[in-house]
């Protein structure tokens, strides 16, 4: 089937080449027997730009040589006769070149230009031609910002609603599957792509996050096996390399029983109302914790979000790590209309003794005193140490007070930070975190659960400094965040 693919070029979101006086798309892609449209924009402030010769030439491979294909002097190279046109709009400052009847031999490097020769004002345009003939619909032009995300909406007929669904990228005449509804995901897309059912019967969406330059190109989505049977949709994705989205660490390593600290930077100019940390799998990204107070039940006491909108950072702290925590996580921010998503890969290794340590659970009696020590390695000597009481909305600091009152004290000789509650109440029961911080960045954390018995026990108070069944804590380079739900 002969396909006609019109590639519309937007100056605002593509990376353009060469002169500020003349800009054009870096890349345009079309199909054999199809067509492409190239738009090159120039400044109308310069009189010569408006009235000089406009042209499209093709580089020959020899230095600085570019053979004219078409020009406003009514010239057309014989090979391109009857299938190429050039229209110049000097008032708007744009020349539009349309090339139809595409052939594989048309693939190459071209220049749109102004002046008598190619040594003057030009912009390079790379033209790619693919033999693929499976496109059934005109490609939808889509734009994405580097490190941001895009969502592809795939519309198929209701009769195919129960059929397998796929999403593939066209390369060298083939459409290579990236993800499908049977659970397959291409290795290089692990952790940053999700296929979900759409609102309408038969439709589905594909969300791709942390966009890279190499994600630009042509995509197909549909039912069956790469457009063999059923409906298909075509998309052409362009990536804008200029971005205001900062980049955080993409890989974190934690130890069993330890912790991680994931930094999720975002644009502080945006008013993101909800922030989410979720764990990705082939079925989607399942929220563990949200900034509105939601925490997945089995993550209670071991995850929290530190939000700092002034400097555009969200930190997710997660402790009590196990091998089950290994995987991919998404940091998600939304203002209700747009969102920003980044990903973090978490690896889990064996235990590490050079980290925060303490008991996992402490039992205390009402009316008695409890002393909870947290030991730390020498590398944290210059760090600020703290204790806080964990809750769904954060961790409330335990303020340092006089020795005869509840509060915080640091024993530098034994490298301990000790939490003392002189008169335990039932309301004191819950999770307490020992942690370190430096220069506003939260690092390693250790979680201790305090269980309070209603019956006042006889004997000495619970002094954990003398009952050291120490259990290793967390590593400050390991963020452990929890987000539950579906983004």
N, C-alpha and C positions, 0 to 999 in steps of 0.2 A: 504494500500500500504506500503510495507516495504521500509523504508527510511534509507539511510546511510549518516550520518552527520560526516564529518571529521573535528575535531576541532584542528586547527593549533595553536600552542602556540608560542608567541614571547617574548623573554626574555626582550627586550628593553622597552616594554610598560606595562607589567603587574606588579603588586606588588608581589614580591616573598617572600618566607618564610625562616626562620631559618638562616642557615649558609651561609657565603659568599663563602664557598668552594663548596656548592651544592645548586642550586636554581631550583625551579619548579613553575608551575602555581598554584595560590591559589585556583582556581575553574575551573572545566571543566564540560560542560553540554552536554548531548546526549539524544537521543530518544530511546524508547523501540524498540528493533530489529535493532537499528542502531549501530554505532560504534564511538569510541573516540580515539584520539591520544594524549598521554602525553609525552612531551619532558622535561627531566631534564638535566640541564647543570652543569658540574663540572670543577674545575680547573685541568689542565693537568700539572701544575708545581709541584704538589705533586705526586711522583712516585706511592704511595699506591693507589691514586685515579684512576690511569690508569689501574692498574692490579688487584686490589682487586675485590671481589665479588660485583656485582650489583644486586639489587632486588627491587621488589614492594611488600609491605605488607599492610594489612588492619587492622586498629585499632579495638580492640575488645570491647572497653568501659571500660575494666579493666586497671588500672594504668600501663602505660608504656608497655602494651602488644600489639604486632602487629604481626598478623599471616602472614607468607610469602605466597604470591600468586604465584610469579614466580621469578626465579633468574637465573643468568648466570651459575650456577652449574647444569643446565638442570632440575631443579625442577619446576613443575607446580602443583598447588593445583587441586585436582580432579574436583571440581566444575567448574574450569575455563579451563579445557582441551579443546583443539581444537578451542578456541576462544580468546586466549591471546598470545601475543608474546613480547619478549624483545630483542632489538638489541642494542649492545653497540659499539659506535665508540670512541675508546680510543684516537685516534689521534685528533679528533675534540672536545672531551670532552663532549659528549652528549649520553644519553641513551634514546631510543624511545620505549615506551610501547604502543601497540595497543590492544584495547579490543573491540570485536565485539559481535553481538548477545545480545545486552544490555537487562538486566532485571531490573525490579524495585528493586529487592533485591540487585543489584549491587551498589545502591546509598549508599554512606558512606564516611568515611574519610580514605584516603590512605597515604602511605609515599613511596617515591622513596628514595633509600639509597645506601650507599657504606659501605662494611665491613661485619663482621661475624654476626652482630645482629642489631636490630632496635634501640639499645641504642647508636649506633655510629652516623655517618654522615647521616642525613635524611632531607627531605623537605616534608612538609605536602601538600597534594592535596585533595581538596573536590570534589567529583564526584556527580553530580546530574543527575537523569534520569527522563524524562517526558514521559507520555503515548501519548502525542499529535502526531497524524498521518496525520495532514493536510499539512505538509510541502511538496511542490511540487518541489522545487529546492534546490540544495545544499546551505547551509547557507554561506553567504559572511562574512568573518571575518573583523571586523572594530575595530578601536582603537580610544579612545578619552582621552584627558587630563582633569583632574579634573578642573571644572569651565570653560572649553572651550566649543566648540560646534561641532556637527557632522551633516552631511547632508546625508540622505538615499535616493538613487535613485531607484525608483520602476518602473520596466519595465513591461508593460502588453501589450497584443495584441491590435491592433488598433480597433478591433471589440468591445472592452470593453471601448472605450474612453469616452462614455457618461454614463457609469455605475457608481454607487456610489463607492467611494474609501475609504479604511480604513488603519489604522496602529495600530497594537496591540502588546502587550508583553505577552510572554508565561510564565505562572506561574501555577504550580501544575496541569499540563495537560490541562489547558485552555488558550486561547489567549484573554486577556482582552483588549477591544478597548481603545486606548489612544486618538485618534483623527480620525475623518472621514470627508468626503467632504460635509456632510449634516449639519455641524455646531457643532457637538458634540465634546467636549474636556473634558477629565477626570479632575476632580478638582485639583489634585496635579500637573498637567502639565500646568495649566493656567499661561499665561504670558511668557512661555518659549518654545513653540512649534508652528510651522506653517506648514500647508500642502498647497503646490502650484502646479500648472500644470507644467509639464516639457516641454522641447523644442520639443521632439518627440511626435506625436499623441498617446494618451493613457498612456504616462508616467507621473509620478508626483514625487515630492520631499517632504521630511519631514525634516525640520531643527529643531534640539533640542539643546537648549543653556543651559549654566550654568550647565554642567554635574555634577551629584552627584554619589557617590559610588553605590547607590542603582539602578542607571540606567543601570548597567552592566547586561547582560542577552541576551536572544533570542527574536527576534522581527519578525513579519510577516507584510507585506504590500501587498495589492492587491485590487481586485474589488469584489463587492458583500458584503457578510456579513461574515467577518473573514474566508476567503478562501473558502466559499461555492459557487462555480461557478466562472468562470473566472480564470485569472492567479494570482499567488502569488509569492513573493520573500521572502527569509529568510535571516536574518542578526544575527550575534552574536557580541555583543558590549562588549569590554573590556575597563575598565577605569584605567588609570594610575593615582595613587593618588599623585605622586610627581609632583608638578606644580610650575611654575614661574609666574603664573597669580595671582596678588593680588586681594583681596576681598574688595568691598565697601559696603555701606549701601544698604540693599535690600528693606527696607520699609521707606517711607518718609510721613510725615503728614503736610498738609498745611491748611490754613484757607481761607475761601471765601474772595476774595479781596487781599489776601496776596501773598506770594511767596514761592518757594522752591529752594534749592541748592543741586543738585545731583552730587556726586563725582563718576567719572568713572575711576578707576585706570587701567593701562595697563602696559605691559612690555616695559620699556624705551629702551631696546636693539633693539626692532623692529621699523622699519621705516614705521609707518602707515601714508599713504599719505592722506587718507580721513577719517573723523570721522563724524558719523551720530547719531542723536537722533530721534527715531521714536516711534510712539504710536502703540501698539499691539492690534489687535482684531482677531477674528476667521478667517478673510480673509487674514491676513498677518500683516506686520509691516509697517506703512505708515510714511515716513520721514516728520519731522517737520522742522528740520534745519540740514544743512551740513556745514562742515568747509570750503567748497569752495564758500560760500556766499549765498547759497540757503536758503530761509526762506519761509515756507508756508504762503500764503497771510494773512490768518486770525490770524497768530501769530506774525505778524510784530509789533515791538515795545515792545514785552513782553517776548522775549526769546533770549538768546545768549549763545555762547560757549566760555569758557576760556580754552585755550589749553596750557599745560605746558609739552612739550615732554621731557625736561631735567629730571624731576622727575617722569615722567610717570603718569600724571593725566590729566583728562579732566573734567572740571566742567561745568554743564549746569544750567543756572539760568533761571527761568521762573516765571513770576509774573502775576498780575491781575487774580488770580485763580478763577475758578468757579467750580460747581459740575461736569460740563462736562469734567473737566481735571482729574477726578478720573479714575484710571486704571493702566495698565501695560505699561512700556516704556523700550525700548532697547537702550543701548549704543553700537554702532557698530564702529569698527575700521578695516580698510583693507589696505594692501600694494599692492593690485592688484592680489595676488595669495592666500594669507591666510587671515583670519579675526579673530577677537576676539570680542565676544559679551557677554555682561552682562545685567541683567535686574533690574529694579527698580519698585516697586509697590508704587503708589501715592494714599494716602487717603486724602479726603477733609472734613474738619469739619466746624462748624459755625465760625462767625467772632471773631476776637481777637483784643482787644484794646491796648494790650501791644506790639505794633509793630510800624514800620515806618508808618507815616501818612502824607497826603498832598492832594491837589486837583488833580483830575484825568486829568483835562484840564484847561489850562490857555490861555487867549486871550490877545495878545499884539499888539500894533500898531507900524508900522515902524517908526524909528527915536526916539521912546520913550524908557524909561527904564522899565524893568520888573524885579521883585524880586520874586523868587520862593523859599519858605521855605519848609523844610522837617523836621518834628519833630521826635524825636527818644526817646525810653524809657531809663530809667537809666541804664539798663543792658548793653547798648551799649556805655557807657561813655568811657571805655578803648579801644574801637574799633576805627579803622581809618574810618572816614566818607568821602564820595566822591560824586561828581556829574559827570556824563559823558553823552555824546550825543550818542544815540543808532544808529547803522547802521548794515547792513547785515553781515559785517565782524567783528563786535565787538562793543565796546563802547568806544569812544574816551574821555579820561579824560579832564575835564575842570580845567585847571591849576590854582592854587591859586595865586592871584596877589594882588597889592595894592588896597585899598578900593575904589579908584576912577576909577578903571578899572574893566572890566569883570573878574569874577573869583569866588572863593570860600571863605566863611568865616563861622566860627562856633561861635554861641552864646551859651556858656556853661550854662549860667544861665537859659535860656529858653529851653535848650536842642533842639536847632535847627541847622541844617546845611543849609545855604542859598546860592542859586545860583542867581547872579546878572548879568544881561546883560544891560549895560548902554544905548547902542544905538542899538535898535533891527533892524535887516535886514530880508528881506524875506527868505534868506538862513538859518536863525536861526530856521525856522519852523521845527518841527519834535518831536521825542521822546527823553526825558531826563530821566535819571535814577539817583535816590538817593540810595546809598547803604552803606553797612558796610563790612569791611574786617579785618581779624586778622591772623597773622602768615602765610600770603600767601593764606589763604582760604577765598573765597568770601561767604558772608552770605546773609542776607535778602536784598531785593531790592524793590524799589517803582518806578513805571513808571508814568511820567507826560507828557501829550501831549501839546506842545506849538503851538498854532495857531496864525499866524501872519497876521494881516489885512493890506492891501495895503494903505488904507486911514489913514492918521495920525489923531488920535483922539485928541480932546481937553480935557483939565483937567489934573488931577493928573495921574502920572504913575501907571501902574498895580503893586500894592504892595500887594502881597498875605499875607504878615504878618499881614495886617489889614483887610483882606477879608477871614476869616477862615471858609469856608464851608469844613471842613476837612473830608477827606474820608480815612478810614483805609487802610494801605498799606500791606506789606508782612511779612511773618515769615521767619527768617533766616534758619530754618530747613526744608524749603520746596522748592525743586528745581523745576523750571518750565521750561522745555526745549521743543524746537520745532524742529521737523525733518519732512520733507514732502517727499513723494516719496515711492518707494518700495525698500527695501534693496536688 
